[in-house]
Amino acid sequence: MSKQLPLVAMDVCCAPLAREPLTQDQAVELSALFKALADPVRLRLLSLIASHAGGEACVCDLTDAFDLTGPTISHHLKVLRESGLITGDRRGTWIYYRVHPEVLARLSAVLTTTGEAVTA
Amino acid sequence: MSKQLPLVAMDVCCAPLAREPLTQDQAVELSALFKALADPVRLRLLSLIASHAGGEACVCDLTDAFDLTGPTISHHLKVLRESGLITGDRRGTWIYYRVHPEVLARLSAVLTTTGEAVTA
């Protein structure tokens, strides 16, 4: 099924950075996810998907926000999917994208410095 | 003073991705920070500094964990400093590094999906 998590995302760890040092393997896994986030277009796509009504969006909902070609947007969506940050589910004509909240939550937890609620 | 935050870090925003879409400017700022995190050596350095006794570490505390040359470690520390994720404070022979907890906390908040506490 298209909703299956890539291995990299299933393995996402870790205790907060401020609590204990990362191992080499943990750092390699996490860096792949941060690399997927290290692009303005991908961050905007992720935020558009995550904040979209119903928590999902198709390409048809996303392209208007960008002055980019369809293939470029598809490339960035593919990077986000392969990283495990989002899933894609084909229904009829469109692929509907959702974030993996557990992957985002784990990244958030790694970066937290207090162990308490962190709100913007 | 060496503790002054770089502009990119002072401007770090934002509401959680799942709450509202990022603007282009916000996405550019955040992507620069995620790019600094998108490297296993830098993630391990950050975790070693953040979890070190007293919340600070000098290069002398960091090099043993890596099979890397001093200049390579210094390069990665420079990237972390320039991003605003850490500060460096020279005292005597050594520069002592600390994380900027507010920068990590803001990144954590951007990625949170619940608005509640996120713990590993």
gemmi code that builds the backbone of each chain (N, CA, C; Angstrom):
import gemmi

chains = {
    "A": [
        ("MET", (0.840, -1.202, 0.000), (0.000, 0.000, 0.000), (0.875, 1.253, 0.000)),
        ("SER", (0.337, 2.300, -0.562), (1.118, 3.522, -0.676), (1.332, 4.184, 0.684)),
        ("LYS", (0.569, 3.750, 1.695), (0.694, 4.418, 2.998), (1.806, 3.834, 3.857)),
        ("GLN", (2.430, 2.774, 3.375), (3.486, 2.161, 4.172), (4.644, 3.142, 4.378)),
        ("LEU", (5.175, 3.139, 5.588), (6.272, 4.058, 5.908), (7.588, 3.551, 5.348)),
        ("PRO", (8.372, 4.418, 4.735), (9.729, 4.022, 4.365), (10.527, 3.676, 5.615)),
        ("LEU", (11.515, 2.852, 5.436), (12.302, 2.372, 6.566), (12.879, 3.519, 7.376)),
        ("VAL", (13.360, 4.533, 6.661), (14.004, 5.639, 7.364), (13.053, 6.278, 8.363)),
        ("ALA", (11.787, 6.375, 7.989), (10.837, 7.031, 8.881), (10.411, 6.114, 10.028)),
        ("MET", (10.332, 4.821, 9.750), (9.956, 3.900, 10.817), (11.008, 3.869, 11.919)),
        ("ASP", (12.240, 4.063, 11.502), (13.334, 3.959, 12.457), (13.606, 5.258, 13.208)),
        ("VAL", (12.816, 6.285, 12.907), (13.153, 7.563, 13.505), (13.137, 7.451, 15.022)),
        ("CYS", (14.164, 7.968, 15.607), (14.334, 7.913, 17.034), (14.015, 9.296, 17.576)),
        ("CYS", (14.380, 9.841, 18.514), (15.414, 9.585, 19.475), (15.019, 10.384, 20.704)),
        ("ALA", (15.740, 10.223, 21.761), (15.592, 11.093, 22.921), (15.974, 12.522, 22.524)),
        ("PRO", (15.459, 13.530, 23.244), (15.846, 14.907, 22.937), (17.366, 15.083, 22.903)),
        ("LEU", (17.837, 15.877, 21.942), (19.266, 16.169, 21.806), (19.869, 16.634, 23.121)),
        ("ALA", (19.085, 17.389, 23.872), (19.616, 17.971, 25.094), (19.712, 16.958, 26.237)),
        ("ARG", (19.153, 15.763, 26.003), (19.177, 14.763, 27.073), (20.370, 13.821, 26.930)),
        ("GLU", (20.624, 13.351, 25.691), (21.757, 12.455, 25.497), (22.277, 12.555, 24.068)),
        ("PRO", (23.572, 12.272, 23.877), (24.153, 12.382, 22.530), (23.537, 11.353, 21.590)),
        ("LEU", (23.406, 11.737, 20.330), (22.957, 10.813, 19.297), (24.073, 9.846, 18.937)),
        ("THR", (23.704, 8.622, 18.575), (24.680, 7.714, 17.992), (24.864, 8.091, 16.516)),
        ("GLN", (25.892, 7.514, 15.927), (26.126, 7.755, 14.502), (24.916, 7.329, 13.666)),
        ("ASP", (24.374, 6.151, 13.944), (23.238, 5.658, 13.160), (22.010, 6.557, 13.315)),
        ("GLN", (21.751, 6.970, 14.536), (20.617, 7.872, 14.770), (20.813, 9.185, 14.017)),
        ("ALA", (22.048, 9.704, 14.052), (22.325, 10.978, 13.390), (22.150, 10.858, 11.876)),
        ("VAL", (22.531, 9.714, 11.315), (22.363, 9.513, 9.870), (20.878, 9.499, 9.510)),
        ("GLU", (20.079, 8.790, 10.311), (18.634, 8.726, 10.042), (17.982, 10.103, 10.148)),
        ("LEU", (18.288, 10.796, 11.226), (17.678, 12.109, 11.425), (18.124, 13.109, 10.365)),
        ("SER", (19.390, 13.045, 9.973), (19.885, 14.029, 9.002), (19.176, 13.874, 7.661)),
        ("ALA", (18.762, 12.650, 7.324), (18.028, 12.448, 6.069), (16.679, 13.163, 6.112)),
        ("LEU", (16.040, 13.142, 7.271), (14.756, 13.839, 7.408), (14.948, 15.354, 7.397)),
        ("PHE", (15.979, 15.824, 8.092), (16.222, 17.273, 8.087), (16.628, 17.759, 6.697)),
        ("LYS", (17.297, 16.891, 5.940), (17.659, 17.269, 4.573), (16.394, 17.446, 3.719)),
        ("ALA", (15.417, 16.587, 3.942), (14.150, 16.729, 3.209), (13.450, 18.038, 3.574)),
        ("LEU", (13.669, 18.506, 4.799), (13.058, 19.768, 5.257), (13.876, 21.000, 4.866)),
        ("ALA", (15.086, 20.772, 4.365), (16.034, 21.881, 4.150), (15.842, 22.542, 2.798)),
        ("ASP", (14.604, 22.766, 2.415), (14.299, 23.410, 1.145), (13.006, 24.202, 1.300)),
        ("PRO", (13.012, 25.472, 0.897), (11.825, 26.310, 1.114), (10.577, 25.783, 0.422)),
        ("VAL", (10.731, 25.241, -0.789), (9.547, 24.730, -1.495), (8.972, 23.534, -0.751)),
        ("ARG", (9.844, 22.643, -0.303), (9.341, 21.457, 0.413), (8.701, 21.838, 1.745)),
        ("LEU", (9.283, 22.813, 2.438), (8.665, 23.253, 3.695), (7.284, 23.851, 3.450)),
        ("ARG", (7.166, 24.638, 2.392), (5.853, 25.232, 2.097), (4.859, 24.155, 1.691)),
        ("LEU", (5.310, 23.205, 0.867), (4.419, 22.091, 0.492), (3.952, 21.339, 1.734)),
        ("LEU", (4.895, 21.042, 2.614), (4.555, 20.303, 3.830), (3.541, 21.081, 4.664)),
        ("SER", (3.737, 22.383, 4.790), (2.821, 23.185, 5.607), (1.454, 23.310, 4.933)),
        ("LEU", (1.430, 23.381, 3.597), (0.150, 23.440, 2.880), (-0.629, 22.140, 3.054)),
        ("ILE", (0.082, 21.009, 3.001), (-0.577, 19.712, 3.178), (-1.058, 19.569, 4.622)),
        ("ALA", (-0.170, 19.873, 5.564), (-0.484, 19.656, 6.978), (-1.638, 20.527, 7.449)),
        ("SER", (-1.736, 21.730, 6.900), (-2.760, 22.666, 7.374), (-4.002, 22.667, 6.496)),
        ("HIS", (-4.024, 21.818, 5.455), (-5.165, 21.800, 4.539), (-6.387, 21.184, 5.218)),
        ("ALA", (-7.549, 21.649, 4.811), (-8.804, 21.111, 5.360), (-8.810, 19.594, 5.249)),
        ("GLY", (-9.086, 18.930, 6.354), (-9.123, 17.474, 6.350), (-7.757, 16.833, 6.456)),
        ("GLY", (-6.705, 17.651, 6.509), (-5.361, 17.108, 6.692), (-4.780, 16.459, 5.459)),
        ("GLU", (-5.422, 16.656, 4.304), (-4.844, 16.104, 3.082), (-5.053, 17.064, 1.921)),
        ("ALA", (-4.182, 16.942, 0.921), (-4.245, 17.833, -0.238), (-3.743, 17.087, -1.456)),
        ("CYS", (-4.310, 17.432, -2.615), (-3.801, 16.852, -3.860), (-2.961, 17.915, -4.565)),
        ("VAL", (-2.257, 17.508, -5.613), (-1.434, 18.465, -6.344), (-2.284, 19.645, -6.804)),
        ("CYS", (-3.551, 19.341, -7.129), (-4.452, 20.404, -7.595), (-4.643, 21.496, -6.551)),
        ("ASP", (-4.448, 21.157, -5.267), (-4.575, 22.150, -4.185), (-3.269, 22.914, -3.950)),
        ("LEU", (-2.183, 22.423, -4.512), (-0.859, 22.916, -4.127), (-0.204, 23.818, -5.174)),
        ("THR", (-0.506, 23.588, -6.435), (0.269, 24.256, -7.488), (0.060, 25.765, -7.519)),
        ("ASP", (-1.127, 26.231, -7.158), (-1.401, 27.662, -7.267), (-0.503, 28.502, -6.362)),
        ("ALA", (0.009, 27.895, -5.309), (0.827, 28.646, -4.348), (2.246, 28.890, -4.864)),
        ("PHE", (2.598, 28.262, -5.984), (3.988, 28.322, -6.448), (4.075, 28.805, -7.888)),
        ("ASP", (5.148, 29.497, -8.168), (5.451, 29.870, -9.543), (6.441, 28.842, -10.100)),
        ("LEU", (6.027, 27.581, -10.055), (6.894, 26.480, -10.459), (6.121, 25.560, -11.390)),
        ("THR", (6.854, 24.793, -12.193), (6.208, 23.844, -13.097), (5.687, 22.644, -12.306)),
        ("GLY", (4.745, 21.951, -12.886), (4.226, 20.720, -12.282), (5.311, 19.702, -11.983)),
        ("PRO", (6.202, 19.427, -12.934), (7.262, 18.448, -12.657), (8.169, 18.836, -11.487)),
        ("THR", (8.404, 20.129, -11.323), (9.241, 20.561, -10.193), (8.521, 20.297, -8.869)),
        ("ILE", (7.242, 20.624, -8.826), (6.479, 20.356, -7.608), (6.411, 18.849, -7.345)),
        ("SER", (6.202, 18.066, -8.410), (6.162, 16.608, -8.244), (7.488, 16.077, -7.710)),
        ("HIS", (8.587, 16.647, -8.181), (9.900, 16.221, -7.670), (9.989, 16.450, -6.165)),
        ("HIS", (9.586, 17.636, -5.718), (9.680, 17.928, -4.282), (8.732, 17.046, -3.463)),
        ("LEU", (7.551, 16.770, -4.005), (6.628, 15.864, -3.300), (7.231, 14.464, -3.204)),
        ("LYS", (7.938, 14.052, -4.254), (8.575, 12.739, -4.237), (9.647, 12.667, -3.139)),
        ("VAL", (10.433, 13.734, -2.998), (11.458, 13.766, -1.941), (10.800, 13.662, -0.568)),
        ("LEU", (9.696, 14.395, -0.385), (8.988, 14.342, 0.904), (8.421, 12.942, 1.160)),
        ("ARG", (7.896, 12.305, 0.105), (7.361, 10.939, 0.265), (8.470, 9.958, 0.590)),
        ("GLU", (9.561, 10.050, -0.143), (10.641, 9.081, 0.059), (11.280, 9.233, 1.440)),
        ("SER", (11.211, 10.430, 1.990), (11.766, 10.634, 3.328), (10.852, 10.060, 4.404)),
        ("GLY", (9.581, 9.865, 4.065), (8.620, 9.394, 5.058), (7.853, 10.503, 5.738)),
        ("LEU", (8.097, 11.758, 5.335), (7.377, 12.866, 5.970), (5.911, 12.933, 5.526)),
        ("ILE", (5.640, 12.501, 4.300), (4.254, 12.477, 3.826), (3.967, 11.130, 3.160)),
        ("THR", (2.687, 10.842, 3.031), (2.250, 9.677, 2.246), (1.406, 10.181, 1.085)),
        ("GLY", (1.303, 9.360, 0.066), (0.435, 9.675, -1.067), (-0.514, 8.520, -1.293)),
        ("ASP", (-1.780, 8.839, -1.517), (-2.806, 7.813, -1.692), (-3.598, 8.154, -2.955)),
        ("ARG", (-3.475, 7.321, -3.986), (-4.181, 7.612, -5.236), (-5.658, 7.266, -5.093)),
        ("ARG", (-6.515, 8.249, -5.402), (-7.962, 8.023, -5.438), (-8.498, 8.690, -6.694)),
        ("GLY", (-8.865, 7.863, -7.671), (-9.343, 8.409, -8.937), (-8.206, 9.105, -9.657)),
        ("THR", (-8.436, 10.328, -10.076), (-7.456, 11.054, -10.886), (-6.249, 11.510, -10.076)),
        ("TRP", (-6.448, 11.752, -8.784), (-5.441, 12.462, -8.018), (-4.773, 11.598, -6.958)),
        ("ILE", (-3.561, 12.009, -6.618), (-2.903, 11.464, -5.433), (-3.126, 12.449, -4.288)),
        ("TYR", (-3.625, 11.940, -3.179), (-3.873, 12.792, -2.017), (-2.739, 12.597, -1.001)),
        ("TYR", (-2.179, 13.717, -0.591), (-1.029, 13.692, 0.310), (-1.448, 14.052, 1.730)),
        ("ARG", (-0.835, 13.343, 2.677), (-1.014, 13.620, 4.106), (0.362, 13.614, 4.759)),
        ("VAL", (0.509, 14.373, 5.822), (1.761, 14.256, 6.581), (1.678, 13.013, 7.453)),
        ("HIS", (2.831, 12.496, 7.825), (2.908, 11.459, 8.857), (3.089, 12.177, 10.180)),
        ("PRO", (2.034, 12.373, 10.936), (2.184, 13.180, 12.158), (3.191, 12.593, 13.132)),
        ("GLU", (3.306, 11.246, 13.142), (4.243, 10.660, 14.103), (5.702, 10.982, 13.748)),
        ("VAL", (5.985, 11.154, 12.450), (7.361, 11.490, 12.064), (7.668, 12.940, 12.470)),
        ("LEU", (6.735, 13.843, 12.173), (6.923, 15.234, 12.595), (7.035, 15.326, 14.113)),
        ("ALA", (6.204, 14.556, 14.813), (6.213, 14.615, 16.279), (7.552, 14.139, 16.835)),
        ("ARG", (8.125, 13.131, 16.195), (9.419, 12.645, 16.688), (10.519, 13.663, 16.450)),
        ("LEU", (10.489, 14.310, 15.278), (11.487, 15.361, 15.026), (11.314, 16.497, 16.029)),
        ("SER", (10.059, 16.847, 16.283), (9.785, 17.897, 17.264), (10.335, 17.510, 18.627)),
        ("ALA", (10.149, 16.245, 18.990), (10.606, 15.774, 20.299), (12.127, 15.785, 20.404)),
        ("VAL", (12.804, 15.459, 19.309), (14.272, 15.460, 19.320), (14.807, 16.864, 19.602)),
        ("LEU", (14.099, 17.876, 19.075), (14.593, 19.239, 19.181), (14.137, 19.958, 20.438)),
        ("THR", (13.214, 19.342, 21.160), (12.693, 20.034, 22.337), (13.785, 20.167, 23.388)),
        ("THR", (13.746, 21.255, 24.114), (14.800, 21.503, 25.096), (14.286, 21.448, 26.515)),
        ("THR", (12.983, 21.282, 26.662), (12.422, 21.355, 28.015), (11.722, 20.078, 28.434)),
        ("GLY", (11.259, 19.280, 27.457), (10.426, 18.134, 27.803), (8.999, 18.536, 28.085)),
        ("GLU", (8.746, 19.851, 28.031), (7.375, 20.334, 28.248), (6.773, 20.783, 26.932)),
        ("ALA", (5.568, 21.284, 27.012), (4.892, 21.749, 25.805), (5.698, 22.891, 25.171)),
        ("VAL", (5.786, 22.860, 23.859), (6.445, 23.924, 23.111), (5.416, 24.457, 22.131)),
        ("THR", (5.040, 25.703, 22.325), (4.061, 26.296, 21.408), (4.637, 27.552, 20.807)),
        ("ALA", (4.154, 27.866, 19.629), (4.731, 29.001, 18.880), (4.293, 30.313, 19.502)),
    ],
    "B": [
        ("MET", (29.567, 41.085, 20.969), (29.815, 39.870, 21.746), (29.532, 38.632, 20.891)),
        ("SER", (30.226, 37.583, 21.232), (30.067, 36.378, 20.436), (28.709, 35.713, 20.654)),
        ("LYS", (27.992, 36.143, 21.695), (26.718, 35.475, 21.970), (25.556, 36.049, 21.164)),
        ("GLN", (25.822, 37.113, 20.407), (24.733, 37.720, 19.649), (24.194, 36.742, 18.601)),
        ("LEU", (22.880, 36.735, 18.475), (22.246, 35.809, 17.531), (22.376, 36.327, 16.107)),
        ("PRO", (22.717, 35.462, 15.170), (22.649, 35.861, 13.771), (21.215, 36.210, 13.393)),
        ("LEU", (21.082, 37.039, 12.389), (19.762, 37.518, 11.979), (18.816, 36.370, 11.684)),
        ("VAL", (19.349, 35.349, 10.996), (18.484, 34.241, 10.589), (17.814, 33.597, 11.801)),
        ("ALA", (18.548, 33.500, 12.899), (17.996, 32.838, 14.075), (17.038, 33.754, 14.834)),
        ("MET", (17.336, 35.060, 14.847), (16.437, 35.983, 15.543), (15.073, 36.021, 14.872)),
        ("ASP", (15.083, 35.826, 13.558), (13.835, 35.929, 12.813), (13.041, 34.635, 12.777)),
        ("VAL", (13.573, 33.604, 13.435), (12.896, 32.321, 13.311), (11.460, 32.433, 13.810)),
        ("CYS", (10.587, 31.956, 12.990), (9.176, 32.004, 13.283), (8.767, 30.628, 13.793)),
        ("CYS", (7.781, 30.065, 13.744), (6.543, 30.304, 13.041), (5.486, 29.508, 13.788)),
        ("ALA", (4.261, 29.680, 13.415), (3.207, 28.792, 13.924), (3.478, 27.370, 13.436)),
        ("PRO", (2.948, 26.359, 14.152), (3.131, 24.981, 13.679), (2.686, 24.812, 12.225)),
        ("LEU", (3.465, 24.019, 11.493), (3.156, 23.734, 10.082), (1.716, 23.265, 9.909)),
        ("ALA", (1.244, 22.490, 10.891), (-0.083, 21.899, 10.759), (-1.192, 22.916, 11.017)),
        ("ARG", (-0.810, 24.113, 11.487), (-1.836, 25.107, 11.792), (-2.068, 26.046, 10.613)),
        ("GLU", (-0.957, 26.521, 9.987), (-1.128, 27.427, 8.853), (0.069, 27.330, 7.924)),
        ("PRO", (-0.157, 27.594, 6.630), (0.943, 27.489, 5.664), (2.033, 28.523, 5.960)),
        ("LEU", (3.266, 28.143, 5.683), (4.389, 29.072, 5.797), (4.376, 30.035, 4.624)),
        ("THR", (4.836, 31.257, 4.870), (5.096, 32.165, 3.755), (6.439, 31.792, 3.127)),
        ("GLN", (6.687, 32.377, 1.969), (7.963, 32.133, 1.299), (9.140, 32.564, 2.189)),
        ("ASP", (9.026, 33.749, 2.799), (10.128, 34.247, 3.633), (10.357, 33.343, 4.849)),
        ("GLN", (9.275, 32.917, 5.471), (9.412, 32.019, 6.625), (10.068, 30.710, 6.204)),
        ("ALA", (9.661, 30.185, 5.050), (10.209, 28.913, 4.582), (11.708, 29.036, 4.279)),
        ("VAL", (12.110, 30.174, 3.752), (13.539, 30.376, 3.456), (14.337, 30.398, 4.763)),
        ("GLU", (13.821, 31.112, 5.763), (14.522, 31.179, 7.058), (14.633, 29.799, 7.712)),
        ("LEU", (13.515, 29.101, 7.754), (13.518, 27.786, 8.406), (14.389, 26.789, 7.660)),
        ("SER", (14.367, 26.850, 6.326), (15.141, 25.870, 5.552), (16.633, 26.025, 5.825)),
        ("ALA", (17.074, 27.255, 6.098), (18.497, 27.461, 6.408), (18.870, 26.746, 7.708)),
        ("LEU", (17.972, 26.760, 8.680), (18.239, 26.061, 9.941), (18.194, 24.548, 9.753)),
        ("PHE", (17.216, 24.070, 8.997), (17.140, 22.625, 8.759), (18.344, 22.150, 7.940)),
        ("LYS", (18.852, 23.016, 7.069), (20.049, 22.637, 6.303), (21.235, 22.459, 7.245)),
        ("ALA", (21.330, 23.314, 8.237), (22.415, 23.168, 9.214), (22.279, 21.858, 9.999)),
        ("LEU", (21.045, 21.395, 10.167), (20.805, 20.133, 10.891), (20.927, 18.902, 9.980)),
        ("ALA", (21.022, 19.128, 8.676), (20.941, 18.022, 7.715), (22.294, 17.358, 7.478)),
        ("ASP", (23.017, 17.130, 8.546), (24.330, 16.490, 8.435), (24.580, 15.687, 9.717)),
        ("PRO", (24.956, 14.428, 9.578), (25.113, 13.592, 10.781), (26.164, 14.114, 11.752)),
        ("VAL", (27.264, 14.651, 11.244), (28.300, 15.162, 12.146), (27.770, 16.363, 12.921)),
        ("ARG", (27.081, 17.253, 12.230), (26.563, 18.433, 12.926), (25.491, 18.056, 13.941)),
        ("LEU", (24.646, 17.080, 13.609), (23.643, 16.638, 14.585), (24.303, 16.042, 15.819)),
        ("ARG", (25.341, 15.253, 15.604), (26.020, 14.664, 16.768), (26.725, 15.744, 17.586)),
        ("LEU", (27.369, 16.699, 16.905), (27.999, 17.801, 17.638), (26.955, 18.552, 18.466)),
        ("LEU", (25.832, 18.849, 17.833), (24.777, 19.587, 18.536), (24.301, 18.811, 19.762)),
        ("SER", (24.126, 17.506, 19.607), (23.638, 16.699, 20.735), (24.700, 16.574, 21.831)),
        ("LEU", (25.965, 16.503, 21.430), (27.038, 16.445, 22.426), (27.113, 17.741, 23.226)),
        ("ILE", (26.954, 18.861, 22.533), (26.990, 20.159, 23.218), (25.766, 20.305, 24.122)),
        ("ALA", (24.591, 20.003, 23.570), (23.342, 20.222, 24.311), (23.255, 19.351, 25.555)),
        ("SER", (23.820, 18.145, 25.469), (23.670, 17.210, 26.587), (24.888, 17.203, 27.508)),
        ("HIS", (25.879, 18.063, 27.203), (27.095, 18.067, 28.013), (26.833, 18.687, 29.379)),
        ("ALA", (27.586, 18.223, 30.346), (27.445, 18.753, 31.701), (27.549, 20.271, 31.692)),
        ("GLY", (26.590, 20.945, 32.292), (26.595, 22.398, 32.348), (26.071, 23.045, 31.079)),
        ("GLY", (25.701, 22.225, 30.086), (25.109, 22.768, 28.860), (26.099, 23.406, 27.920)),
        ("GLU", (27.403, 23.210, 28.183), (28.387, 23.765, 27.262), (29.558, 22.809, 27.102)),
        ("ALA", (30.239, 22.935, 25.963), (31.357, 22.048, 25.662), (32.368, 22.792, 24.812)),
        ("CYS", (33.632, 22.449, 24.994), (34.670, 23.017, 24.131), (35.084, 21.954, 23.113)),
        ("VAL", (35.863, 22.372, 22.117), (36.302, 21.413, 21.099), (37.011, 20.239, 21.767)),
        ("CYS", (37.702, 20.517, 22.862), (38.427, 19.457, 23.571), (37.484, 18.370, 24.077)),
        ("ASP", (36.213, 18.706, 24.293), (35.229, 17.716, 24.740), (34.599, 16.961, 23.576)),
        ("LEU", (34.800, 17.460, 22.368), (34.025, 16.970, 21.230), (34.811, 16.072, 20.287)),
        ("THR", (36.104, 16.301, 20.179), (36.864, 15.636, 19.110), (36.956, 14.122, 19.304)),
        ("ASP", (36.993, 13.653, 20.546), (37.172, 12.214, 20.774), (36.031, 11.374, 20.199)),
        ("ALA", (34.871, 11.981, 20.040), (33.712, 11.233, 19.551), (33.757, 10.990, 18.044)),
        ("PHE", (34.710, 11.620, 17.354), (34.724, 11.566, 15.895), (36.068, 11.088, 15.369)),
        ("ASP", (36.013, 10.406, 14.256), (37.223, 10.034, 13.540), (37.441, 11.058, 12.423)),
        ("LEU", (37.520, 12.311, 12.846), (37.629, 13.424, 11.898), (38.742, 14.346, 12.348)),
        ("THR", (39.288, 15.107, 11.395), (40.345, 16.063, 11.748), (39.754, 17.264, 12.480)),
        ("GLY", (40.606, 17.950, 13.209), (40.193, 19.173, 13.894), (39.579, 20.202, 12.952)),
        ("PRO", (40.214, 20.474, 11.804), (39.622, 21.452, 10.882), (38.230, 21.058, 10.383)),
        ("THR", (37.994, 19.762, 10.198), (36.662, 19.340, 9.747), (35.629, 19.598, 10.836)),
        ("ILE", (35.978, 19.275, 12.072), (35.060, 19.546, 13.185), (34.833, 21.051, 13.329)),
        ("SER", (35.902, 21.816, 13.195), (35.762, 23.277, 13.285), (34.840, 23.817, 12.204)),
        ("HIS", (34.949, 23.242, 10.997), (34.067, 23.673, 9.907), (32.600, 23.448, 10.280)),
        ("HIS", (32.302, 22.272, 10.818), (30.905, 21.979, 11.170), (30.422, 22.857, 12.324)),
        ("LEU", (31.304, 23.118, 13.282), (30.928, 24.024, 14.376), (30.645, 25.429, 13.835)),
        ("LYS", (31.423, 25.836, 12.832), (31.205, 27.154, 12.231), (29.827, 27.224, 11.556)),
        ("VAL", (29.450, 26.158, 10.855), (28.136, 26.128, 10.205), (27.030, 26.232, 11.254)),
        ("LEU", (27.204, 25.501, 12.361), (26.198, 25.556, 13.435), (26.128, 26.953, 14.050)),
        ("ARG", (27.289, 27.587, 14.221), (27.305, 28.947, 14.784), (26.653, 29.937, 13.836)),
        ("GLU", (27.024, 29.843, 12.562), (26.493, 30.820, 11.602), (24.983, 30.670, 11.423)),
        ("SER", (24.479, 29.472, 11.654), (23.030, 29.263, 11.534), (22.291, 29.835, 12.733)),
        ("GLY", (23.013, 30.023, 13.846), (22.359, 30.499, 15.063), (21.953, 29.385, 16.007)),
        ("LEU", (22.254, 28.136, 15.648), (21.871, 27.021, 16.530), (22.745, 26.960, 17.777)),
        ("ILE", (23.999, 27.391, 17.674), (24.884, 27.412, 18.843), (25.604, 28.760, 18.907)),
        ("THR", (26.121, 29.041, 20.085), (26.991, 30.199, 20.263), (28.358, 29.706, 20.710)),
        ("GLY", (29.353, 30.520, 20.487), (30.687, 30.210, 20.962), (31.207, 31.360, 21.804)),
        ("ASP", (31.818, 31.027, 22.931), (32.292, 32.056, 23.851), (33.741, 31.721, 24.215)),
        ("ARG", (34.674, 32.557, 23.784), (36.086, 32.272, 24.072), (36.406, 32.601, 25.522)),
        ("ARG", (36.969, 31.616, 26.236), (37.432, 31.836, 27.611), (38.793, 31.174, 27.723)),
        ("GLY", (39.835, 32.008, 27.777), (41.181, 31.463, 27.837), (41.535, 30.782, 26.527)),
        ("THR", (41.999, 29.549, 26.624), (42.473, 28.827, 25.443), (41.339, 28.380, 24.540)),
        ("TRP", (40.167, 28.121, 25.126), (39.127, 27.412, 24.394), (37.910, 28.275, 24.099)),
        ("ILE", (37.218, 27.872, 23.039), (35.890, 28.423, 22.786), (34.871, 27.431, 23.345)),
        ("TYR", (33.977, 27.931, 24.177), (32.935, 27.089, 24.769), (31.627, 27.292, 24.005)),
        ("TYR", (31.058, 26.162, 23.597), (29.847, 26.195, 22.778), (28.627, 25.830, 23.609)),
        ("ARG", (27.539, 26.525, 23.329), (26.233, 26.254, 23.935), (25.181, 26.251, 22.834)),
        ("VAL", (24.135, 25.495, 23.004), (23.027, 25.622, 22.057), (22.221, 26.870, 22.409)),
        ("HIS", (21.516, 27.385, 21.420), (20.518, 28.423, 21.666), (19.189, 27.708, 21.900)),
        ("PRO", (18.810, 27.504, 23.141), (17.597, 26.699, 23.372), (16.362, 27.290, 22.711)),
        ("GLU", (16.330, 28.630, 22.602), (15.119, 29.221, 22.005), (14.994, 28.900, 20.517)),
        ("VAL", (16.140, 28.739, 19.851), (16.087, 28.397, 18.420), (15.611, 26.954, 18.244)),
        ("LEU", (16.180, 26.048, 19.049), (15.721, 24.655, 18.992), (14.235, 24.568, 19.362)),
        ("ALA", (13.836, 25.328, 20.364), (12.435, 25.264, 20.809), (11.490, 25.745, 19.710)),
        ("ARG", (11.940, 26.747, 18.946), (11.070, 27.246, 17.879), (10.956, 26.234, 16.752)),
        ("LEU", (12.071, 25.583, 16.428), (12.005, 24.535, 15.404), (11.107, 23.402, 15.875)),
        ("SER", (11.249, 23.050, 17.140), (10.405, 21.998, 17.707), (8.932, 22.385, 17.602)),
        ("ALA", (8.644, 23.644, 17.895), (7.253, 24.115, 17.862), (6.695, 24.100, 16.439)),
        ("VAL", (7.525, 24.431, 15.464), (7.059, 24.432, 14.073), (6.639, 23.032, 13.645)),
        ("LEU", (7.346, 22.025, 14.155), (7.100, 20.647, 13.721), (6.040, 19.942, 14.548)),
        ("THR", (5.640, 20.546, 15.643), (4.681, 19.864, 16.495), (3.342, 19.726, 15.785)),
        ("THR", (2.661, 18.634, 16.039), (1.404, 18.390, 15.338), (0.209, 18.442, 16.273)),
        ("THR", (0.467, 18.624, 17.542), (-0.632, 18.558, 18.502), (-0.829, 19.842, 19.284)),
        ("GLY", (0.215, 20.629, 19.398), (0.137, 21.794, 20.278), (0.342, 21.434, 21.730)),
        ("GLU", (0.495, 20.120, 21.982), (0.720, 19.673, 23.359), (2.158, 19.220, 23.517)),
        ("ALA", (2.463, 18.732, 24.683), (3.826, 18.269, 24.950), (4.177, 17.125, 24.007)),
        ("VAL", (5.385, 17.155, 23.506), (5.890, 16.091, 22.651), (7.143, 15.559, 23.327)),
        ("THR", (7.078, 14.339, 23.784), (8.257, 13.749, 24.419), (8.641, 12.468, 23.711)),
        ("ALA", (9.910, 12.139, 23.758), (10.399, 10.971, 23.000), (9.980, 9.685, 23.692)),
    ],
}
model = gemmi.Model(1)
for chain_id, residues in chains.items():
    chain = gemmi.Chain(chain_id)
    for i, (resn, *xyz) in enumerate(residues, 1):
        res = gemmi.Residue()
        res.name, res.seqid = resn, gemmi.SeqId(i, " ")
        for name, pos in zip(("N", "CA", "C"), xyz):
            atom = gemmi.Atom()
            atom.name, atom.element = name, gemmi.Element(name[0])
            atom.pos, atom.b_iso = gemmi.Position(*pos), 0.0
            res.add_atom(atom)
        chain.add_residue(res)
    model.add_chain(chain)
structure = gemmi.Structure()
structure.add_model(model)
structure.setup_entities()
